Amino acid sequence: MNTVKGRVAIVTGGGQGMGRETALLLGKEGAKVVVCDIAKSKEQPDKYCADLVAEQIRAEGGEAIACNADLSIFETGKKLVDEAVKAYGTIDIVCMVAGAQKVQPVDELDEATWNKLMAINCTTMFSLVHYAAPIMKEKGYGRIVCYASRAAFGNGKSAIYSASKGGVMGFAAELGYELTPFGIHTNCILPSAVTGLFPNSKVAYDGTPKPDPEGPDMVAPMTVYLCSEACEQSGEFFYVSGCDVGLYPRNRLPVGLIRKGNKEKWTVEELSTMVPETFDWYFATKQKTSTR
Ligand SMILES: NC(=O)c1ccc[n+]([C@@H]2O[C@H](COP(=O)([O-])OP(=O)(O)OC[C@H]3O[C@@H](n4cnc5c(N)ncnc54)[C@H](O)[C@@H]3O)[C@@H](O)[C@H]2O)c1
């Protein structure tokens, strides 16, 4: 069943990679798409990627406009909402795929880079949802998709990328609590695909090599499902890569719990033996996963 038909969708990062594939699929499925991206096309350097994607959607019989806006600027959230409302009268779907990264050891990372990447990857999500939520709340319907990353658990390469993606996960979890009562469902994708951002995304969820590179088009159907009326889940985290779709457990329960006694405080010395003794089973079995 086609359940995005006639819905108005904003797609950030819609000019390339997984955002592009999502925008194209939403367009094919009958959504009216606002494609946001800042990048210029590599093949046609005088053109913006978002313009080309919007043109392609229209050429395939769909409806779309482009917004060549910079997501490192907070006001872009409002600009996108205004553009969507001006063009199509409302907003039903906010799909936030845009992302940027910088590989740099933490002691070499500078404040300007930290602030810029935090803005693109995380803060502008807040800006966009802040302005879109009242419209969705009023109509009692909305779908929000955030793109995070397994790098939120650390990847040994980029403190700012990991920190910003961790922020995305917390934000998405919170939206799941806050907005679901208003009919607005939020979910989060932790993807993997070979793209311009990650040309070497060739390892599976458990860190084992994948023989065939898997393109960004493989992630689009799951993204569009989460954008659709059919999606009843909210506040969940999905791993999506190639043919694999997985669910990350989202609960607040620790994997192990030891209580010393009623209101008795542990000593530092006790903890230095208790922690390894109690949790080593977990540290030992923890899979060495690939994280991006
Ligand atoms: N490819 C992977 O394996 C992988 C893994 C984990 C997470 N991700 C996440 O998935 C999302 C999509 O990434 P992708 O791999 O398709 O990369 P991509 O580079 O192909 O697409 C990201 C898009 O975001 C746009 N963008 C970046 N900064 C912007 C800005 N300031 N303003 C407007 N647009 C901006 C880029 O121009 C680009 O078109 C990102 O959030 C990324 O962090 C990707």
The ligand as a Gaussian input file, in Angstrom:
#p B3LYP/6-31G(d) Opt

LIG

0 1
 N       27.621000       5.841000       4.222000
 C       27.720000       5.210000       5.409000
 O       28.197000       4.077000       5.512000
 C       27.190000       5.897000       6.641000
 C       27.401000       5.254000       7.867000
 C       26.883000       5.831000       9.027000
 C       26.155000       7.010000       8.942000
 N       25.978000       7.627000       7.724000
 C       25.165000       8.846000       7.718000
 O       24.219000       8.761000       6.676000
 C       23.905000      10.080000       6.207000
 C       24.018000      10.128000       4.698000
 O       25.374000       9.975000       4.354000
 P       25.887000       9.453000       2.945000
 O       26.821000       8.357000       3.239000
 O       24.745000       9.225000       2.015000
 O       26.796000      10.693000       2.506000
 P       26.749000      11.700000       1.281000
 O       27.940000      12.581000       1.415000
 O       26.576000      10.956000       0.007000
 O       25.422000      12.549000       1.568000
 C       25.364000      13.510000       2.582000
 C       24.768000      14.778000       1.989000
 O       24.671000      15.777000       3.019000
 C       24.974000      17.009000       2.394000
 N       25.458000      18.012000       3.319000
 C       26.584000      17.985000       4.063000
 N       26.759000      19.141000       4.700000
 C       25.713000      19.950000       4.359000
 C       25.337000      21.275000       4.678000
 N       26.090000      22.025000       5.484000
 N       24.208000      21.764000       4.155000
 C       23.446000      21.020000       3.317000
 N       23.752000      19.758000       2.962000
 C       24.877000      19.223000       3.470000
 C       26.085000      16.670000       1.417000
 O       26.249000      17.682000       0.425000
 C       25.633000      15.350000       0.858000
 O       24.887000      15.500000      -0.325000
 C       24.855000      11.017000       6.937000
 O       24.178000      11.606000       8.032000
 C       25.965000      10.112000       7.425000
 O       26.607000      10.609000       8.573000
 C       26.487000       7.099000       6.587000

